Structure formats: structure tokens, C-alpha cells
Amino acid sequence: GTGTFGRVCLVQDVNTDKYYALKVLAIADVLRLKQTDHVKNEKSILTSVRHPFIVNMYWSYHDESFLFMLFEFATGGELFSYLRKAGRFEVNTSNFYAAEIVSVLEYIHQKAIVYRDLKPENLLLDRDGHLKITDFGFAKKLADRTWTLCGTPEYLAPEIIQSKGHNTAVDWWALG
């Protein structure tokens, strides 16, 4: 896939034949778009969390032009694709995925991390149909509140839009 300042490629370990997702960010674009803090936060947070429903980051490296981040590959693709095709999920399916999201939010909130970009496009599925939350670019370690305007407009809590300062409650708003 391709994002604002990078792309994600499917790569394979030649020794094990195992597949991974390699995120490649152009450093010049990260700097030009003033995304340095978001990229640093994402890397820092992903190295500090381990949860069955969060995509694992195994490795990161940079040279003078690019930053590389190696992630586990979620073979099921985006939950968004399934939702778009189905139109809506049955109650049991919605409850199943909501429970997995709640598990992640409780875990990261205990670590004083706010995610701030919960949406179906950031929910991947593994081979067993379990969620893997990805894209921690807007995630942030919180002391108390933060005032950054970020996230996806359709899922923003009122306090983010109104610049009143926000905390982990915005993740619950996005969940519904």
C-alpha cells in the first residue's frame, strides 16, 4: 500500500519463507510534512507494546534517505474491505471485533498511550480472523492531556475538533 510519505511492501525472508510487511518512509517527505514527532512516537510506542491484537514491529533501520520498519504480516487484509463488501456486520461479528478493540484500548490506556486513529482501515485481520491494530502514527504517550489536532475527520471526538484538550477518552468515542 501507499501512504502520504511512504509505502508498505510485502517482503519474504529467504531463509524461512516467512512473509512480513515492510514500511518504507522517505525521510525527506517526513521532514517536509513535519511528521518527525509522529514517526518517532510510532516507533517508540510499538517497541514498548506487546499485545495479541496489535501488529508487532520486529525491526527498524534507517539510512540517509529512508526509514524502514518491519512488521508482522496480517494475511487477512483490512477489516474495512470486509465491511465495505458486507455493508454491515452481524451483531455477533461486531461484538467479537469490539471486544478485541476494547482489549487493546484497555492495554494501551494502562500504559498512558492514546491511539487517536481508530477506524476500520487501521484494523487488519490475521489468518485466524483476529484483529491486528496497525498504524500508530498518531498514537502518543500522555502525561494528562494533549491538544494536537490529528486523526481521521469522520472518527474525531468533539474535544479534538474543539481544541479543548483530550485524553484516552477519544479512543472510546471512535469505537462508538
N, C-alpha and C positions, 0 to 999 in steps of 0.2 A: 504494500500500500504506500501511498504518498501523502505526506502532510505538508504543513506550511513551510517548514525549513528542514525537512528530512524525509527519509523513506524507510520502510521496513521490508527486508528481503528474507525469503526462506533460504536457509543455508543448511548444509548437511556435513556432519563430522565424518570424514573419510575413513576414520578408524573404527567407529562404532555404527555408522549408518544412521545415527540419530539426527532428527531434524530440530532446528532452532529458528527463532525469529531474531534477525539482526537489525537493530535500529541504527541507522547511519544519519548523523546530523552534520550539516555543513557548518563549521564554526563561524564562518563569515556571516552566514544568514542568522545564526543565533545571536551574534553581536549586533547586527544591523536591526533586527527586530526586537532588541532589548529583552531577550529571553534567557539571559545568563542565569538569573536567580531561579527561574522555573526549572531549568535543566539541572542546576546544582541541587535544588530541592528534590527533584525526582530521583536523582542518583542516590542522594543521601538517605532518603526515605526508603527506597527499595532495598538498600543494603541493610536497613535496620528492621525490616519486617519479614516474617515467615508465617504464612497462613495458607491453608489448602485452597482458598478461593481468591488468592492474589497471585498474579503471574510472577514467577520467580525470575529475578535478574541474576545471571550466573557470573557475569564478567563485564568489565568496561575498560576501554582503552581510548587514547586519543593520539593523533599526530598533529602536525601543524595545520591541517585542513579539516579534519573530520573527528567527530566523537562517535565511538562505536559502543553499543550496549547490546549484550547477548541475553536473550530471554528464552524461557521455555516456549515451545510452540504449542498453541492451543488448536488442535486439529479440527474442532467443530466450527470455527469461524465466529462471527459476531452474532450475538443474540438478536440484534436489530434486524438482520436478514431473515431470521425465522419469524419474528414478529410482523415484519412487513408482508411476508408471504401468507401468514395465518390471519392477519388482520387484527386478531386479539387472541390471547391465550385463555384456555380453560382456567377456572378458579384454582384447581389443584396445581396446575403448572405455575401459575402466578405466585401462589403461596410457596411453592418449592423454591423458586428463584428469589423471592422476597426474603425467605428465611436465610438463604446463603448470603445475601447482601447484608442483612441485619448482623449476621455473624462477623462479617468483615468490618462493618462500621463500628460495632462494639469493640472489636480488637484494636482498630487504629485509633479510635477515640480514647481508649485507655492509655494509649501511647501519646496522647495530646496531638494527634495528627488529624487535620481536616482534609477531606478529599477534594471537594468543590467541583467535580465534573462528572457526577453520576448521571449516566444516560445509557440507553441500550447499545449505542455504538462502542462504548468502553467496556462492555461485558462480553467476554469471549467464552466459548464453551470448550471443555476438554473432551477427550474421546468417550468419556462416560456420561456426558451431558451435564457436568457440574460447571458452575461459573468460574471464571478467572477474570478478576477485575484488572484492567490494564490502564495505561496512560496516567501516570501520577504527576504529570507536568504542572498541574495547578495545586497539587497537594502541598500542605505546609504544616510544619511543626508550630504549634500555637503556645504562647505563654498565657494569653487570656482571649484577646480579640484581634482581628485583623480588618483592614479597610480596603484591601485590594479588590478592584472590580475585575472579576475573572469568572470563567465558566461558560456554559452554553446558554444563550438567552432564554430558550424555552424551559430551562430547568432551574433558573436562578430564583433564589429565595428573595422575598421583598427587602430584607435588610441589606442584601448585597446591592440591589438596584438603588436603594435609597441612601447608600453610603453611611449607614448608621453603625457600622462595625458589625462583624459577625464572628461566629464560632462554629463548633461542630454541629449545631442545630441545622445549619444549611444543608447538610447531607441528608438529614431526615426529611426536610422539605422536598428535596429532589426525589427521594424514594416515594413520597406520596403519603 
